[in-house]
Amino acid sequence: MTDNNDRDTHDHDMTYENESTRDLSPMVRISIKEYDELRQQQKMITDPDLIAVIDKMDELLRVLKRRINRSDIYTAR
């Protein structure tokens, strides 16, 4: 019975064998400053197609604003 128990304990211990010698090559170490810069870049819009759409919307909005007639607002006072 103890031999079986020892075997179970040994098998259980073997499951942790590679944890300390695990290959970390896919991981990259960067400074906190670089990490913060990457986080800021992530918040920016960088897709050229999306930027073009936003620019077009801005242009159309400026045209609409020029066509607004606010004279009725100012005469109501």
Beta strands, then each sheet from edge to edge (+ up, - down):
end
